[in-house]
Amino acid sequence: MSRLKELRLEKGYTQVKMQMLTGIDQSDYSKIESGKRYFTFEQCRRIATALNTSMDYLAELTDEKKPYPRKK
């Protein structure tokens, strides 16, 4: 299971909920989650914000789920 799907399910979100939170069309989100499509930098940023994680975690550059401190 991809990290993206794992995080989404941990939050109890559906792909439609992710569409509402990120503005990424559900069919595109589904393709990103299944690995059939890559996300853009902006899409990655939106997904990381919605799932309260870091872009590095989504890109598998770290195993730390917690996001970095964000600017206020």
C-alpha positions, 0 to 999 in steps of 0.5 A: 500500500502506498504511503499516500493511501495509508495516510488517507485511510488513517485519517478516515478520508475518502478520495472524494474528501481528498478532492475537496481538501486539495482541489485535485480531481478524484480520478487524478488523485486515484491515479496518483495514489495507485502510481499510474500518474505522478503528482506535481510539486503543487499537488504534493504540497496540497496533499501533504498539507491535507494529510498533515505530513511532509512532502519528504514523507510522501516522496519517501525521503524520510520515514518521519510522518510528522510535518515540519513546523509551518509558518504562521 
